[in-house]
Amino acid sequence: MRMEGWMWMVCVLAALFHQVLSSAEHHHSEAELHPWALFPWRNQGRSLARMKRDWIIPSIRVLENSKQVPENLVEIKSDKTFSGEVIYKLEGPGVDQEPKNLFEIDDKTGVIRSKQPLDREKHNSFTLKAFALSPSGERLENPTTIEIVVLDQNDNKPVFTQRQFVGSVSEFAVPGTSVMSVSATDADDPMTDNAALSYSIISQESIPANAVTKTMFGINNETGAIYTRDVGLDREVVKGFRLKLQVADMGGMGLTAEGEAIINVLDINNHPPQFNPTTYHMKAEENKFYSEIGRVNVTDRDDRGTRNWEARYSFLPSSDPKHSFAIATDPATNQGVISVLKPLDYEAQREHILLLTVENVNPLSGRAPKLQPSTATVVVTVMNKNEGPYFREDPIVIKAPESLLPGATLISVPAFDPDNSVLSYEIFRDPEGWLDVDKLTGDLSVKRAFNMRSPHVENNVYSAAVRVTDAGGLSSTVTVKVVLEETNDFPPRLFPLSNSICSGVSRTRRGLFLTAVDEDRHPHAAPFIFEMLFDQSVNWTVIQVNDTHAVLQPIVELEAGEYAVTVAVRDSGSPPKSSHSQINVTVCLCDSYGDCKSEAGAYLGSSVGISFIAVIVIITCASVLLLLLLLAVTLTACGRRHHIKKGTGLLVGESEDDVRDNILNYDEQGGGEEDENAFNIDLLWNPNDAPSPPRSFYTGTGVPRGKQPLRRDAPHNLPSPIYPRRPPANPTDIEDYINDGLVVADTDPNVPPYDTALIYDYEGDGSVAGSLSSIASGSSDEDQDYDYLNDWGPRFQKLANLYDSH
């Protein structure tokens, strides 16, 4: 029956039901009912509008992929059509929303129709809104919801979820063992038979081909679970299977798809390893380490490269009690590699017989055959080689007293040679040259006396080395450590040997601290014992302060002066050594600081303090005394100056007895005061200020040869006139300039004439010859001895010849 017929019947029944209700309930208040109905009619006999109920329109079912397009789906009517024109509109997905243009409505008749085939896999339902509008666009009724459901068709084939499924099963698995599961999907409605899937195995192929021909696997047609169906899965026979699968919808009667499953047969450890062969011969040179001396082989039928195939080797403990050998597995070949851990000794054992066992890393499966563990025998022959000598002990420790005399034997250091060769010993290292060794016996002796203070002795240990060499040239070295034991070789010495102490103070505050120095070390040094000699214990005593110091104190009050006190000191050595030392003690008065002073200084220093005024007075007095001393020195120096007596050309002293001829060289061009490079005449005035000549300058009479005489003929303490300082700029005034200089020189009482006199020598102070001039002389020439003129040098040779006749 078409949809329109059903709608007509529904409308007639609704109208009859509405009439019954209107007659039965006319006394109730009327309300407006929902305006939508199929073929409605009005109750025109009443003045009040009656409320109508909403109509529930069932879902409209449309088959997907329909070829009848456009296809009318439903027709809607509004009761407003009796009062005027009605325009119908449709909105929602499939109309004006994506996907658009799938449905439409006739705006005059209200017929809803599909415009193109629908696809349930894309959109399985649509919810639309229908409206009734006036020509002016006014909404006449509330919108009605229309549900369109797309009915499924079997238009999609099932698809496996993987292109190839891979699983595994252990060999010898029992029937019914789960192997793997496969799965497929179908885009059709899962609530229909269109998506009801059924799995099956189409074919089976073994790897390698034809290794197994019977059906070994089955599949659950509903779940896709694959399981074993038969026995005979042997990894050594078949490695795996390739299954061709099929899946069909409609419970196996619909559309189909094919897939593939690979099933690998897993290995179990059902084959123990076996040695092949079981006996091996190897060689190893003695005294050498070997990482490999040979290999052993095994066979295993289990899967190569797995832990079921990998071998693990071991030695029987009784065949290698010293653990001299080791064996490891080569992961690539599964061979056992034998190595030497400890050097072999040809002289001790020339052949070693090793027993080997082998097993897999993984334990054997219960399905493995019951076989005895495989064993092998390895014979290792040791090859002889010249072995070098060696010392059984290294280092060799020797204890010796440091006072051991040269020539004493310390120890014998014999070496051992496995080949019994002739050995030769020598000192290899001896930085101090203290040791000697016998070349044949290896006896070590003292060559030079030991010295504990050597820089090569550390913590009383002296290190040396001895080397031994066999006849083949092989050698070995051993370290010799000589532990030197301290002996009491040196007596202690007192320090200090002189000092001062204060008198007049309390006995507890005075005294001289003494200590001792010992070149020995512990226990032959401190603590020291200080003692007084018996004959000096009356006035002095020594008090022990600690292990290394003591205080020397006087017992009675002593006068200031020098005292010699003899003190004895003894060390703690065994046997102890002692020494006597004389201590020079100065007893003196001391100031408040404990420093020795004179009696006056000590008295002042012993006072409480000196006032500031007293200090000022002392400083003032010292300054006055210094000033008077300087004044006296100045007056003495001024009194010894010489002056010039003009008109004679001679230098005349203050005393007429001091009259000497002075040789003047007038052809020497002097520069006066303008000549800044002229001879410093002040040295002529004060010749005593010149440095003393060396001893070789004295004559046999004790008179210095080159000593300058004291000038007393130039009174240089008078004021000098002002010299013209600058020459005139005009050459015509040179004559006036020279004349002015002459006048100034003539009137200057402090200098010789303008051309400065140069004095080349003097007779010297206190000359026994007196003056050479007879002027003002009170004695005759006969009273003079002129022999000393011969000692004055070539300058006075002529003068000596003049007086030689006398």
TITOR-698217 format. One record per residue (C-alpha): x, y, z. Coordinates in nm, 3 decimals. Example, Ala and Ser with C-alpha at 12.3 -4.5 7.8 and 13.67 -1.06 7.14 Angstrom:
      xx      yy      zz
   1.230  -0.450   0.780
   1.367  -0.106   0.714
This chain:
      xx      yy      zz
   0.000   0.000   0.000
   0.132   0.337  -0.082
   0.220   0.594   0.181
  -0.067   0.826   0.075
  -0.330   0.559   0.151
  -0.198   0.506   0.498
  -0.201   0.875   0.561
  -0.566   0.901   0.450
  -0.673   0.631   0.690
  -0.491   0.791   0.978
  -0.657   1.124   0.910
  -1.013   0.974   0.900
  -0.962   0.797   1.231
  -0.824   1.108   1.390
  -1.126   1.314   1.274
  -1.374   1.067   1.421
  -1.186   1.052   1.749
  -1.178   1.430   1.761
  -1.559   1.453   1.713
  -1.622   1.216   2.004
  -1.400   1.410   2.236
  -1.562   1.740   2.138
  -1.911   1.618   2.226
  -1.806   1.461   2.555
  -1.592   1.739   2.687
  -1.761   2.055   2.567
  -1.771   2.191   2.923
  -1.392   2.201   2.949
  -1.188   2.509   2.854
  -1.063   2.475   2.496
  -0.705   2.528   2.394
  -0.550   2.542   2.049
  -0.430   2.201   1.933
  -0.126   2.137   1.713
  -0.211   2.266   1.365
  -0.051   1.978   1.174
  -0.261   1.686   1.059
  -0.319   1.493   0.749
  -0.655   1.599   0.597
  -0.784   1.793   0.908
  -1.137   1.935   0.951
  -1.267   2.210   1.172
  -1.553   2.225   1.428
  -1.724   2.539   1.295
  -2.021   2.527   1.533
  -1.839   2.659   1.836
  -1.730   3.009   1.926
  -1.418   2.902   2.119
  -1.116   2.737   1.937
  -1.033   2.394   2.055
  -0.664   2.297   2.120
  -0.543   2.022   1.887
  -0.287   1.758   1.971
   0.052   1.709   1.787
   0.072   1.424   1.539
   0.359   1.183   1.568
   0.476   1.100   1.218
   0.662   0.770   1.205
   1.008   0.748   1.049
   1.017   0.731   0.675
   1.230   0.436   0.552
   1.412   0.473   0.222
   1.617   0.199   0.061
   1.976   0.296  -0.029
   2.097   0.283  -0.387
   1.736   0.313  -0.514
   1.707   0.349  -0.889
   1.361   0.519  -0.875
   1.460   0.883  -0.845
   1.307   1.125  -0.789
   1.088   0.924  -0.549
   0.797   1.065  -0.343
   0.848   0.987   0.022
   0.562   1.161   0.213
   0.300   1.435   0.175
   0.215   1.681   0.453
  -0.091   1.907   0.485
  -0.180   2.198   0.713
  -0.539   2.273   0.828
  -0.470   2.635   0.746
  -0.539   2.552   0.382
  -0.919   2.612   0.442
  -0.855   2.969   0.543
  -0.608   3.066   0.278
  -0.310   2.977   0.066
  -0.022   2.781   0.239
   0.340   2.757   0.124
   0.551   2.456   0.243
   0.924   2.470   0.318
   1.182   2.202   0.415
   1.514   2.249   0.604
   1.794   2.028   0.740
   2.080   1.795   0.630
   2.022   1.677   0.281
   1.828   1.991   0.186
   2.005   2.319   0.264
   2.279   2.163   0.480
   2.553   1.918   0.383
   2.504   1.691   0.210
   2.284   1.922   0.006
   2.028   1.851  -0.270
   1.930   1.503  -0.155
   1.565   1.593  -0.069
   1.305   1.853  -0.175
   0.942   1.951  -0.097
   0.670   2.073  -0.328
   0.579   2.414  -0.181
   0.217   2.386  -0.306
   0.127   2.026  -0.228
   0.367   1.945   0.060
   0.506   1.633  -0.108
   0.861   1.539   0.009
   1.067   1.342  -0.246
   1.430   1.218  -0.284
   1.633   1.369  -0.565
   1.918   1.107  -0.597
   2.016   0.762  -0.464
   2.121   0.749  -0.100
   2.429   0.570   0.051
   2.377   0.425   0.398
   2.750   0.388   0.454
   2.780   0.765   0.427
   2.454   0.881   0.592
   2.227   0.629   0.758
   1.955   0.881   0.860
   1.833   1.240   0.811
   1.635   1.468   1.046
   1.438   1.741   0.862
   1.209   2.031   0.965
   0.891   2.111   0.766
   0.725   2.457   0.783
   0.387   2.599   0.674
   0.409   2.968   0.577
   0.163   3.231   0.455
   0.229   3.408   0.124
   0.373   3.693   0.328
   0.623   3.457   0.494
   0.440   3.434   0.831
   0.471   3.099   1.004
   0.125   2.945   1.024
   0.206   2.632   1.223
   0.482   2.502   1.448
   0.752   2.313   1.248
   0.715   1.937   1.222
   1.014   1.697   1.251
   1.046   1.435   0.982
   1.292   1.142   1.032
   1.417   0.966   0.718
   1.601   0.632   0.777
   1.817   0.481   0.499
   1.776   0.106   0.470
   2.097  -0.103   0.412
   2.173  -0.315   0.109
   2.462  -0.567   0.080
   2.667  -0.343  -0.140
   3.009  -0.380   0.038
   3.247  -0.678   0.036
   3.425  -0.780   0.358
   3.795  -0.682   0.388
   4.075  -0.846   0.595
   4.236  -0.602   0.844
   4.590  -0.703   0.732
   4.735  -0.789   0.395
   4.924  -1.079   0.555
   4.885  -1.231   0.899
   5.196  -1.379   1.067
   5.187  -1.623   1.358
   5.398  -1.898   1.514
   5.361  -2.232   1.681
   5.615  -2.450   1.862
   5.716  -2.772   1.704
   5.547  -3.084   1.830
   5.247  -2.880   1.942
   4.943  -3.095   2.026
   4.622  -3.064   1.823
   4.398  -2.780   1.934
   4.688  -2.549   2.018
   4.594  -2.188   1.941
   4.821  -2.040   1.679
   4.682  -1.696   1.586
   4.365  -1.502   1.496
   4.266  -1.322   1.177
   4.002  -1.053   1.140
   3.803  -0.873   0.869
   3.555  -0.581   0.848
   3.239  -0.508   0.644
   3.103  -0.157   0.583
   2.740  -0.277   0.571
   2.502  -0.253   0.863
   2.642  -0.477   1.140
   2.286  -0.537   1.261
   2.199  -0.715   0.940
   2.325  -1.025   0.766
   2.496  -0.799   0.519
   2.784  -0.777   0.772
   2.765  -1.128   0.915
   3.114  -1.268   0.834
   3.234  -1.625   0.805
   3.604  -1.734   0.787
   3.755  -2.036   0.613
   4.093  -2.181   0.499
   4.099  -2.235   0.126
   4.445  -2.398   0.095
   4.764  -2.489   0.291
   5.125  -2.481   0.162
   5.426  -2.599   0.368
   5.770  -2.433   0.380
   5.968  -2.597   0.223
   5.710  -2.710  -0.028
   5.556  -3.053   0.013
   5.735  -3.111   0.344
   5.394  -3.176   0.503
   5.088  -3.257   0.294
   4.819  -3.329   0.551
   4.594  -3.054   0.684
   4.765  -2.918   0.995
   4.548  -2.615   1.079
   4.184  -2.522   1.119
   3.998  -2.193   1.168
   3.691  -2.088   1.365
   3.452  -1.953   1.102
   3.296  -1.698   1.336
   3.603  -1.566   1.533
   3.885  -1.625   1.283
   4.099  -1.815   1.541
   4.348  -2.054   1.377
   4.449  -2.372   1.567
   4.642  -2.696   1.505
   4.443  -2.995   1.385
   4.708  -3.269   1.362
   5.050  -3.377   1.499
   5.381  -3.380   1.317
   5.515  -3.023   1.345
   5.892  -3.084   1.340
   6.116  -2.780   1.301
   6.386  -2.991   1.144
   6.133  -3.105   0.876
   5.915  -2.801   0.812
   5.994  -2.438   0.885
   5.646  -2.296   0.839
   5.313  -2.287   0.650
   5.137  -2.045   0.415
   4.756  -2.049   0.449
   4.509  -1.898   0.194
   4.211  -1.755   0.382
   3.859  -1.647   0.276
   3.594  -1.436   0.449
   3.229  -1.400   0.327
   2.931  -1.193   0.449
   2.567  -1.305   0.468
   2.694  -1.584   0.694
   2.923  -1.716   0.425
   2.668  -1.688   0.142
   2.735  -1.330   0.033
   3.025  -1.130  -0.093
   3.376  -1.277  -0.032
   3.740  -1.165   0.009
   4.070  -1.354   0.032
   4.375  -1.315   0.261
   4.698  -1.489   0.361
   4.846  -1.619   0.687
   5.210  -1.723   0.747
   5.266  -1.962   1.036
   5.628  -2.022   1.151
   5.720  -2.339   1.334
   5.928  -2.249   1.639
   6.223  -2.460   1.747
   6.247  -2.627   2.087
   6.569  -2.762   2.235
   6.512  -3.124   2.153
   6.865  -3.196   2.019
   7.165  -3.190   2.260
   7.505  -3.076   2.122
   7.755  -3.347   2.032
   8.138  -3.322   2.005
   8.273  -3.400   1.662
   8.549  -3.526   1.691
   8.592  -3.622   2.053
   8.977  -3.604   2.078
   9.202  -3.301   2.014
   9.580  -3.233   2.033
   9.720  -2.885   2.097
  10.057  -2.724   2.180
  10.151  -2.432   2.407
  10.488  -2.276   2.484
  10.575  -2.242   2.849
  10.577  -1.910   3.034
  10.341  -1.746   2.788
   9.980  -1.635   2.793
   9.767  -1.753   2.500
   9.430  -1.619   2.398
   9.383  -1.928   2.181
   9.573  -2.254   2.147
   9.298  -2.445   1.962
   8.925  -2.507   1.905
   8.678  -2.791   1.956
   8.367  -2.854   1.743
   8.011  -2.965   1.823
   7.702  -3.038   1.613
   7.346  -2.939   1.705
   7.032  -2.995   1.489
   6.839  -2.720   1.663
   6.772  -2.387   1.497
   7.106  -2.216   1.425
   7.167  -1.888   1.604
   6.918  -1.956   1.883
   6.988  -2.032   2.245
   6.870  -2.388   2.176
   7.169  -2.421   1.940
   7.432  -2.217   2.129
   7.679  -2.438   2.318
   7.830  -2.385   2.661
   8.163  -2.558   2.733
   8.335  -2.644   3.061
   8.633  -2.840   3.196
   8.601  -3.118   3.444
   8.762  -2.974   3.761
   8.983  -3.278   3.809
   9.150  -3.225   3.469
   9.248  -2.860   3.542
   9.298  -2.826   3.917
   9.513  -2.510   3.889
   9.265  -2.336   3.653
   9.541  -2.278   3.401
   9.304  -2.302   3.102
   8.979  -2.141   2.992
   8.728  -2.210   2.714
   8.478  -1.972   2.552
   8.214  -2.009   2.279
   8.253  -1.843   1.941
   7.899  -1.706   1.875
   7.940  -1.727   1.499
   8.060  -2.089   1.469
   7.954  -2.233   1.808
   8.309  -2.369   1.848
   8.489  -2.385   2.182
   8.802  -2.166   2.195
   9.066  -2.287   2.447
   9.311  -2.033   2.599
   9.594  -2.035   2.858
   9.521  -1.825   3.167
   9.839  -1.905   3.361
  10.184  -1.961   3.204
  10.269  -2.326   3.182
  10.591  -2.473   3.322
  10.770  -2.731   3.112
  10.987  -2.841   3.402
  10.685  -2.895   3.625
  10.445  -3.064   3.379
  10.509  -3.135   3.016
  10.156  -3.246   2.917
   9.805  -3.156   3.030
   9.500  -3.375   2.957
   9.176  -3.179   2.968
   8.826  -3.329   2.974
   8.548  -3.117   2.823
   8.169  -3.125   2.852
   7.911  -2.927   2.653
   7.548  -2.826   2.688
   7.307  -2.574   2.535
   7.234  -2.236   2.688
   6.865  -2.330   2.708
   6.784  -2.650   2.893
   6.678  -2.952   2.692
   6.308  -3.002   2.627
   6.127  -3.299   2.765
   6.071  -3.415   2.407
   6.451  -3.452   2.354
   6.589  -3.802   2.331
   6.750  -3.941   2.641
   7.123  -3.937   2.554
   7.442  -3.927   2.762
   7.614  -3.583   2.776
   7.883  -3.554   2.512
   8.249  -3.525   2.628
   8.582  -3.463   2.457
   8.951  -3.503   2.546
   9.207  -3.231   2.479
   9.580  -3.311   2.510
   9.795  -2.997   2.556
  10.170  -3.047   2.505
  10.397  -2.789   2.677
  10.695  -2.673   2.468
  11.022  -2.596   2.649
  11.173  -2.248   2.636
  11.471  -2.080   2.803
  11.329  -1.917   3.113
  11.485  -1.621   3.280
  11.587  -1.623   3.646
  11.363  -1.468   3.904
  11.364  -1.382   4.273
  11.123  -1.561   4.498
  11.062  -1.245   4.697
  11.017  -0.890   4.565
  11.089  -0.655   4.732
  11.354  -0.785   4.970
  11.333  -0.601   5.303
  11.645  -0.577   5.521
  11.676  -0.419   5.863
  12.017  -0.276   5.945
  12.153  -0.028   6.204
  12.279   0.292   6.051
  12.615   0.249   6.228
  12.688  -0.074   6.044
  13.051  -0.075   5.932
  13.160  -0.125   5.567
  13.219  -0.486   5.476
  12.937  -0.623   5.691
  12.706  -0.872   5.515
  12.341  -0.772   5.505
  12.163  -1.063   5.339
  12.191  -1.320   5.063
  11.959  -1.256   4.770
  11.972  -1.579   4.567
  11.766  -1.601   4.251
  11.598  -1.910   4.105
  11.646  -2.023   3.746
  11.413  -2.297   3.613
  11.678  -2.408   3.363
  11.950  -2.433   3.632
  12.169  -2.189   3.441
  12.475  -2.011   3.584
  12.368  -1.679   3.736
  12.553  -1.351   3.772
  12.454  -1.075   4.017
  12.515  -0.700   4.000
  12.396  -0.378   4.161
  12.134  -0.230   3.928
  12.042   0.081   4.126
  12.226   0.229   4.428
  12.204   0.612   4.432
  12.436   0.652   4.734
  12.677   0.372   4.648
  12.631   0.210   4.990
  12.586  -0.151   4.880
  12.790  -0.423   4.715
  12.688  -0.771   4.591
  12.888  -1.084   4.526
  12.859  -1.169   4.156
  12.843  -1.546   4.212
  12.658  -1.594   4.540
  12.437  -1.285   4.551
  12.550  -1.193   4.905
  12.466  -0.828   4.971
  12.711  -0.631   5.190
  12.784  -0.275   5.305
  13.022  -0.083   5.083
  13.006   0.259   5.253
  12.868   0.374   5.586
  12.499   0.463   5.593
  12.374   0.816   5.653
  12.024   0.870   5.780
  12.030   1.232   5.658
  12.064   1.128   5.294
  11.790   1.265   5.062
  11.745   0.913   4.927
  11.633   0.786   5.269
  11.257   0.826   5.308
  11.095   0.724   5.636
  11.419   0.546   5.731
  11.402   0.331   5.415
  11.674   0.326   5.152
  11.579   0.166   4.817
  11.820  -0.008   4.582
  11.794  -0.278   4.315
  11.989  -0.595   4.231
  11.984  -0.760   3.888
  12.057  -1.124   3.809
  12.139  -1.256   3.459
  12.154  -1.614   3.338
  12.387  -1.763   3.076
  12.132  -1.701   2.801
  12.122  -1.329   2.869
  11.782  -1.329   3.039
  11.774  -1.114   3.349
  11.549  -1.017   3.637
  11.557  -0.731   3.885
  11.454  -0.720   4.249
  11.406  -0.419   4.474
  11.604  -0.413   4.797
  11.466  -0.199   5.077
  11.711  -0.135   5.360
  11.527  -0.021   5.673
  11.786   0.180   5.864
  11.753   0.165   6.241
  11.855   0.479   6.424
  12.158   0.448   6.656
  12.288   0.694   6.910
  12.584   0.836   6.718
  12.592   1.201   6.824
  12.588   1.361   7.168
  12.353   1.654   7.225
  12.489   2.010   7.208
  12.376   2.300   7.427
  12.243   2.621   7.279
  12.300   2.914   7.338
  12.652   2.924   7.476
  12.641   3.287   7.589
  12.381   3.533   7.709
  12.308   3.778   7.987
  12.078   3.779   8.285
  11.968   4.061   8.508
  12.072   4.106   8.865
  11.867   4.260   9.137
  11.537   4.100   9.031
  11.340   3.817   9.179
  11.479   3.474   9.125
  11.171   3.360   8.936
  11.217   3.634   8.674
  11.584   3.584   8.599
  11.750   3.300   8.425
  11.884   3.182   8.091
  11.682   2.943   7.874
  11.888   2.651   7.741
  11.802   2.389   7.482
  11.988   2.106   7.316
  12.038   2.000   6.954
  12.097   1.636   6.865
  12.170   1.512   6.512
  12.023   1.175   6.605
  11.656   1.102   6.567
  11.395   0.950   6.791
  11.440   0.761   7.018
  11.805   0.865   7.056
  11.743   1.239   7.094
  11.486   1.405   7.322
  11.398   1.404   7.603
  11.721   1.563   7.725
  11.852   1.567   8.083
  12.025   1.892   8.194
  12.264   1.878   8.493
  12.505   2.108   8.674
  12.858   2.007   8.756
  12.905   1.944   9.124
  13.162   2.222   9.180
  12.929   2.488   9.033
  12.607   2.381   9.196
  12.675   2.619   9.487
  12.599   2.937   9.294
  12.400   2.808   8.997
  12.121   2.562   8.931
  11.953   2.430   8.619
  11.577   2.366   8.621
  11.420   2.127   8.368
  11.129   2.295   8.184
  11.027   2.023   7.937
  11.187   1.749   7.729
  11.402   1.992   7.530
  11.446   2.307   7.743
  11.584   2.406   8.081
  11.652   2.732   8.269
  11.995   2.822   8.412
  11.948   3.039   8.724
  12.180   3.173   8.993
  12.109   3.049   9.343
  12.264   3.348   9.525
  12.279   3.718   9.446
  12.574   3.770   9.214
  12.765   4.086   9.135
  12.763   4.225   8.782
  13.030   4.064   8.573
  13.122   3.768   8.349
  13.068   3.412   8.469
  13.158   3.079   8.308
  12.915   2.801   8.398
  12.959   2.442   8.280
  12.636   2.250   8.213
  12.605   1.883   8.114
  12.326   1.750   7.886
  12.239   1.386   7.820
  12.011   1.236   7.552
  11.776   0.937   7.578
  11.968   0.703   7.349
  12.067   0.352   7.428
  12.333   0.380   7.546
  12.290   0.754   7.618
  12.544   1.012   7.510
  12.626   1.333   7.695
  12.836   1.646   7.652
  12.962   1.934   7.869
  12.941   2.293   7.751
  13.065   2.614   7.906
  12.796   2.882   7.917
  12.928   3.241   7.931
  12.678   3.431   8.143
  12.689   3.809   8.182
  12.525   3.934   8.501
  12.431   4.299   8.459
  12.197   4.572   8.575
  11.893   4.592   8.352
  11.633   4.851   8.272
  11.260   4.796   8.292
  11.269   4.613   7.959
  11.530   4.362   8.075
  11.818   4.506   7.867
  12.164   4.545   8.013
  12.265   4.910   8.084
  12.536   5.102   8.262
  12.483   5.179   8.626
  12.342   5.525   8.554
  12.129   5.395   8.269
  12.010   5.110   8.477
  11.920   5.350   8.758
  11.725   5.570   8.523
  11.569   5.274   8.357
  11.465   5.128   8.688
  11.260   5.439   8.772
  10.898   5.450   8.705
  10.941   5.694   8.417
  11.091   6.026   8.300
  10.866   6.325   8.276
  10.818   6.513   7.953
  10.993   6.825   8.091
  11.299   6.619   8.184
  11.315   6.482   7.832
  11.297   6.836   7.691
  11.578   6.952   7.921
  11.799   6.661   7.820
  11.742   6.727   7.451
  11.811   7.099   7.496
  12.137   7.036   7.676
  12.250   6.794   7.409
  12.169   7.052   7.140
  12.368   7.326   7.317
  12.669   7.099   7.356
  12.653   7.007   6.988
  12.631   7.373   6.888
  12.935   7.466   7.102
  13.128   7.179   6.949
  13.049   7.295   6.596
  13.147   7.653   6.686
  13.482   7.540   6.825
  13.553   7.338   6.512
  13.467   7.637   6.293
  13.695   7.879   6.486
  13.980   7.633   6.470
  13.940   7.596   6.097
  13.924   7.973   6.042
  14.236   8.031   6.251
  14.434   7.801   6.026
  14.349   7.994   5.704
  14.638   8.179   5.525
  14.650   8.535   5.398
  14.841   8.708   5.113
  15.107   8.967   5.165
  15.128   9.190   4.864
  15.436   9.357   4.706
  15.687   9.076   4.748
  15.556   8.805   4.518
  15.605   8.559   4.809
  15.344   8.368   5.013
  15.407   8.470   5.371
  15.239   8.288   5.665
  15.114   8.440   5.993
  15.437   8.344   6.156
  15.760   8.485   6.032
  15.919   8.146   6.101
  15.693   7.988   5.838
  15.858   8.156   5.541
  15.888   7.950   5.220
  15.972   8.021   4.863
  15.687   7.930   4.629
  15.755   7.858   4.262
  15.512   8.046   4.037
  15.456   7.960   3.674
  15.352   8.291   3.511
  15.321   8.167   3.153
  15.017   7.951   3.245
  14.701   8.116   3.117
  14.467   8.125   3.409
  14.102   8.213   3.381
  14.038   8.365   3.723
  13.686   8.326   3.843
  13.557   8.329   3.484
  13.751   8.010   3.415
  13.523   7.748   3.563
  13.762   7.467   3.471
  14.054   7.614   3.671
  14.226   7.431   3.955
  14.028   7.436   4.280
  14.247   7.657   4.496
  14.059   7.561   4.811
  14.259   7.241   4.822
  14.573   7.451   4.842
  14.435   7.643   5.136
  14.342   7.323   5.326
  14.573   7.046   5.215
  14.495   6.847   5.528
  14.145   6.787   5.387
  14.289   6.579   5.102
  14.285   6.197   5.144
  14.586   6.037   5.308
  14.840   5.890   5.063
  14.916   5.518   5.061
  15.199   5.375   5.269
  15.435   5.365   4.970
  15.430   5.741   4.954
  15.622   5.783   5.282
  15.997   5.837   5.291
  16.239   5.660   5.510
  16.217   5.940   5.770
  15.842   5.896   5.805
  15.751   6.217   5.625
  15.491   6.177   5.347
  15.626   6.246   5.005
  15.316   6.394   4.847
  15.154   6.560   5.148
  15.048   6.915   5.073
  15.165   7.195   5.312
  14.918   7.399   5.511
  14.875   7.736   5.340
  14.916   8.025   5.580
  15.010   8.305   5.340
  14.663   8.380   5.187
  14.413   8.551   5.421
  14.105   8.433   5.232
  13.861   8.540   5.497
  13.845   8.903   5.380
  13.566   9.036   5.153
  13.648   9.023   4.781
  13.554   9.295   4.534
  13.302   9.229   4.260
  13.456   9.108   3.935
  13.314   9.210   3.600
  13.090   8.906   3.522
  13.020   8.969   3.152
  13.255   9.093   2.874
  13.137   9.412   2.702
  12.935   9.369   2.385
  13.131   9.642   2.205
  13.488   9.532   2.107
  13.617   9.889   2.164
  13.560   9.850   2.534
  13.787   9.545   2.575
  14.075   9.757   2.704
  13.855   9.910   2.972
  13.731   9.562   3.061
  14.087   9.430   3.113
  14.191   9.732   3.316
  13.890   9.695   3.541
  13.983   9.333   3.599
  14.340   9.424   3.691
  14.225   9.684   3.940
  13.989   9.436   4.101
  14.259   9.170   4.121
  14.508   9.413   4.271
  14.263   9.514   4.540
  14.144   9.159   4.623
  14.317   9.046   4.946
  14.199   8.682   4.919
  14.360   8.559   4.594
  14.698   8.574   4.423
  14.735   8.803   4.120
  14.477   8.787   3.836
  14.676   8.520   3.661
  14.621   8.246   3.915
  14.936   8.098   4.061
  14.965   7.721   4.023
  15.160   7.556   4.301
  15.312   7.223   4.198
  15.455   7.101   4.530
  15.517   7.181   4.894
  15.793   7.106   5.132
  15.548   6.958   5.377
  15.457   7.040   5.737
  15.731   7.016   5.996
  16.017   6.990   5.749
  16.350   6.958   5.926
  16.504   7.175   5.651
  16.297   7.478   5.739
  16.252   7.743   5.479
  16.464   7.753   5.162
  16.486   8.128   5.193
  16.729   8.294   5.428
  16.482   8.576   5.483
  16.384   8.600   5.849
  16.583   8.290   5.919
  16.733   8.259   6.264
  16.983   7.990   6.177
  17.259   7.937   5.927
  17.283   7.683   5.646
  17.545   7.492   5.831
  17.285   7.376   6.083
  17.063   7.214   5.816
  17.076   6.857   5.682
  16.974   6.851   5.317
  17.014   6.479   5.253
  16.640   6.422   5.248
  16.620   6.628   4.928
  16.749   6.324   4.738
  16.434   6.133   4.843
  16.195   6.394   4.705
  16.220   6.288   4.345
  16.350   6.437   4.018
  16.193   6.779   4.079
  16.424   6.851   4.372
  16.733   6.685   4.227
  16.881   7.016   4.120
  16.819   7.170   4.462
  16.975   6.867   4.626
  17.288   6.914   4.408
  17.318   7.280   4.523
  17.333   7.180   4.887
  17.525   6.863   4.836
  17.858   7.035   4.900
  17.746   7.127   5.248
